[in-house]
């Protein structure tokens, strides 16, 4: 009788160990799937900086080309003579932070290029932040598939 009871306990232990292993395996598989999905989304969205962007408050459009590391003004309804000027240069991706780039932006009032941080808050929302001493300013830009026609 003792051996029968021992085999029953042994089978329960094996069953418990197998189900515990299955639970751990499921957790690992789910974690790997989650990580791969997160990695794919961050890599896919990090390539979305190139394209046409419109200033959130003004009628200014720029076209960013990450391969060249530049942002060119392609339309400015208030100052059409600025079309074709380089607005941003030296755009480089941040290796440590996904969806963040650094570069130089031309500040018209200062007549000079200043360091900026460029980030994608969403797929079609770009934020350009510049710091000068204690002052900081962030400008929001909206992504477009192509430059809209003049109205």
Order of alpha helices (4+ residues) and beta strands (2+ residues): alpha-beta-beta-beta-beta-beta-beta-beta-beta
